[in-house]
Amino acid sequence: MSAETKAALDAALAEHIADELEGALVTGYVCQVTAMTGADFDAEQTQYLRMVPDHQSAHVTLGIIDYAQAAYRHALMHDD
């Protein structure tokens, strides 16, 4: 990813979170994406790409992933 694209992604996330959560600041994130090219589709393969902020500690990345997984599983199991 180019530095310009990464800066645009970081800025867009920060703006979205501030808008959604009353001015909150992004302190970390994990963006996990699945994608397929035409060749992948023909081969029935999927590519995975993960994006995190520059200099984010591994324990923060893993913590976000663990929390998101647990929260999503809970939401699926408990339709409140």
PATORRO-331125 format. One record per residue: residue number from 1; residue in three letters; x, y, z of N, C-alpha, C in turn. Coordinates in nm, 2 decimals. Example, Ala and Ser with C-alpha at 12.3 -4.5 7.8 and 13.67 -1.06 7.14 Angstrom:
<rs>
- nr rest nX nY nZ caX caY caZ cX cY cZ
- 1 ala 1.32 -0.57 0.78 1.23 -0.45 0.78 1.32 -0.33 0.78
- 2 ser 1.28 -0.22 0.71 1.37 -0.11 0.71 1.29 0.00 0.79
</rs>
This chain:
<rs>
- nr rest nX nY nZ caX caY caZ cX cY cZ
- 1 met 0.09 -0.12 0.00 0.00 0.00 0.00 0.09 0.12 0.00
- 2 ser 0.06 0.22 -0.08 0.14 0.34 -0.09 0.12 0.42 0.04
- 3 ala 0.21 0.51 0.07 0.20 0.59 0.19 0.08 0.68 0.18
- 4 glu 0.05 0.73 0.06 -0.07 0.82 0.04 -0.20 0.74 0.07
- 5 thr -0.21 0.62 0.02 -0.33 0.54 0.04 -0.34 0.51 0.19
- 6 lys -0.23 0.47 0.25 -0.24 0.44 0.40 -0.28 0.56 0.48
- 7 ala -0.23 0.68 0.44 -0.27 0.80 0.51 -0.42 0.83 0.49
- 8 ala -0.47 0.81 0.37 -0.61 0.83 0.34 -0.70 0.73 0.42
- 9 leu -0.65 0.61 0.43 -0.73 0.51 0.51 -0.73 0.55 0.66
- 10 asp -0.62 0.58 0.71 -0.61 0.63 0.85 -0.70 0.75 0.88
- 11 ala -0.70 0.84 0.79 -0.78 0.97 0.80 -0.93 0.93 0.79
- 12 ala -0.96 0.85 0.70 -1.10 0.81 0.68 -1.16 0.74 0.80
- 13 leu -1.08 0.65 0.86 -1.12 0.57 0.98 -1.13 0.67 1.10
- 14 ala -1.04 0.76 1.11 -1.04 0.86 1.22 -1.17 0.94 1.21
- 15 glu -1.20 0.99 1.09 -1.31 1.08 1.07 -1.44 1.00 1.09
- 16 his -1.45 0.88 1.05 -1.57 0.80 1.07 -1.59 0.77 1.22
- 17 ile -1.49 0.73 1.29 -1.50 0.69 1.43 -1.54 0.82 1.51
- 18 ala -1.48 0.93 1.48 -1.51 1.06 1.55 -1.66 1.09 1.53
- 19 asp -1.71 1.07 1.41 -1.85 1.10 1.37 -1.94 1.00 1.44
- 20 glu -1.91 0.87 1.44 -2.00 0.77 1.50 -1.99 0.77 1.66
- 21 leu -1.88 0.81 1.72 -1.87 0.80 1.86 -1.84 0.93 1.93
- 22 glu -1.91 1.03 1.89 -1.90 1.16 1.95 -1.76 1.22 1.97
- 23 gly -1.68 1.22 1.87 -1.55 1.28 1.88 -1.44 1.19 1.93
- 24 ala -1.47 1.06 1.94 -1.37 0.96 1.99 -1.25 0.96 1.90
- 25 leu -1.13 0.93 1.96 -1.01 0.92 1.88 -0.98 0.77 1.86
- 26 val -0.93 0.74 1.74 -0.89 0.60 1.71 -0.75 0.57 1.78
- 27 thr -0.75 0.47 1.87 -0.63 0.43 1.94 -0.57 0.31 1.88
- 28 gly -0.63 0.24 1.79 -0.58 0.12 1.73 -0.69 0.06 1.64
- 29 tyr -0.65 -0.01 1.54 -0.75 -0.08 1.46 -0.69 -0.20 1.38
- 30 val -0.78 -0.29 1.34 -0.74 -0.40 1.25 -0.85 -0.40 1.14
- 31 cys -0.80 -0.40 1.02 -0.89 -0.41 0.91 -0.85 -0.54 0.83
- 32 gln -0.94 -0.63 0.84 -0.91 -0.76 0.77 -1.01 -0.77 0.65
- 33 val -0.95 -0.80 0.54 -1.03 -0.80 0.41 -1.00 -0.93 0.34
- 34 thr -1.11 -0.99 0.28 -1.09 -1.10 0.19 -1.12 -1.04 0.05
- 35 ala -1.04 -1.10 -0.05 -1.05 -1.05 -0.19 -1.02 -1.16 -0.28
- 36 met -1.07 -1.15 -0.40 -1.05 -1.25 -0.51 -1.02 -1.17 -0.64
- 37 thr -0.92 -1.22 -0.71 -0.89 -1.18 -0.85 -0.97 -1.28 -0.94
- 38 gly -0.97 -1.25 -1.06 -1.03 -1.34 -1.16 -0.96 -1.48 -1.15
- 39 ala -0.83 -1.48 -1.14 -0.76 -1.61 -1.13 -0.79 -1.68 -1.00
- 40 asp -0.81 -1.60 -0.89 -0.84 -1.67 -0.77 -0.98 -1.73 -0.78
- 41 phe -1.07 -1.66 -0.84 -1.21 -1.71 -0.86 -1.21 -1.85 -0.94
- 42 asp -1.13 -1.85 -1.04 -1.12 -1.97 -1.12 -1.06 -2.08 -1.05
- 43 ala -0.96 -2.05 -0.96 -0.89 -2.15 -0.88 -0.96 -2.18 -0.74
- 44 glu -1.08 -2.11 -0.72 -1.16 -2.12 -0.60 -1.07 -2.09 -0.47
- 45 gln -0.99 -1.98 -0.48 -0.91 -1.94 -0.38 -0.95 -1.80 -0.33
- 46 thr -0.91 -1.77 -0.21 -0.94 -1.63 -0.15 -0.81 -1.58 -0.09
- 47 gln -0.79 -1.45 -0.11 -0.67 -1.39 -0.05 -0.72 -1.31 0.07
- 48 tyr -0.63 -1.30 0.17 -0.66 -1.22 0.29 -0.56 -1.11 0.31
- 49 leu -0.60 -1.00 0.34 -0.51 -0.88 0.37 -0.55 -0.82 0.50
- 50 arg -0.45 -0.79 0.58 -0.48 -0.72 0.71 -0.40 -0.59 0.71
- 51 met -0.47 -0.49 0.75 -0.41 -0.36 0.77 -0.42 -0.31 0.91
- 52 val -0.31 -0.26 0.96 -0.31 -0.20 1.10 -0.23 -0.07 1.09
- 53 pro -0.25 0.02 1.19 -0.17 0.14 1.19 -0.02 0.11 1.20
- 54 asp 0.06 0.20 1.14 0.20 0.20 1.15 0.24 0.20 1.30
- 55 his 0.33 0.12 1.34 0.39 0.11 1.48 0.29 0.06 1.58
- 56 gln 0.18 0.00 1.54 0.08 -0.06 1.64 0.15 -0.18 1.70
- 57 ser 0.15 -0.20 1.83 0.21 -0.31 1.90 0.13 -0.44 1.87
- 58 ala 0.20 -0.55 1.86 0.14 -0.68 1.83 0.03 -0.71 1.94
- 59 his 0.05 -0.68 2.06 -0.04 -0.71 2.16 -0.17 -0.63 2.15
- 60 val -0.16 -0.51 2.09 -0.29 -0.44 2.06 -0.36 -0.50 1.95
- 61 thr -0.29 -0.53 1.84 -0.35 -0.60 1.72 -0.42 -0.73 1.77
- 62 leu -0.35 -0.81 1.84 -0.41 -0.94 1.88 -0.53 -0.92 1.98
- 63 gly -0.52 -0.82 2.07 -0.63 -0.79 2.16 -0.75 -0.75 2.08
- 64 ile -0.74 -0.66 1.98 -0.85 -0.62 1.90 -0.91 -0.74 1.83
- 65 ile -0.83 -0.82 1.77 -0.88 -0.94 1.70 -0.95 -1.03 1.80
- 66 asp -0.90 -1.06 1.91 -0.96 -1.15 2.01 -1.09 -1.09 2.06
- 67 tyr -1.10 -0.96 2.09 -1.22 -0.89 2.13 -1.33 -0.90 2.03
- 68 ala -1.29 -0.86 1.90 -1.38 -0.86 1.79 -1.44 -1.00 1.77
- 69 gln -1.36 -1.10 1.78 -1.41 -1.24 1.76 -1.50 -1.28 1.87
- 70 ala -1.47 -1.25 1.99 -1.56 -1.29 2.10 -1.69 -1.21 2.10
- 71 ala -1.68 -1.08 2.07 -1.80 -1.00 2.06 -1.89 -1.04 1.95
- 72 tyr -1.84 -1.08 1.83 -1.92 -1.12 1.72 -1.98 -1.25 1.75
- 73 arg -1.90 -1.34 1.81 -1.96 -1.48 1.84 -2.08 -1.46 1.94
- 74 his -2.06 -1.37 2.04 -2.17 -1.35 2.14 -2.29 -1.29 2.07
- 75 ala -2.27 -1.20 1.98 -2.38 -1.13 1.91 -2.46 -1.24 1.82
- 76 leu -2.38 -1.33 1.76 -2.45 -1.44 1.68 -2.53 -1.53 1.77
- 77 met -2.48 -1.56 1.89 -2.54 -1.66 1.98 -2.65 -1.60 2.06
- 78 his -2.65 -1.47 2.08 -2.75 -1.40 2.17 -2.81 -1.29 2.10
- 79 asp -2.92 -1.32 2.03 -2.99 -1.22 1.95 -3.07 -1.13 2.05
- 80 asp -3.01 -1.03 2.11 -3.07 -0.94 2.21 -3.17 -0.85 2.15
</rs>
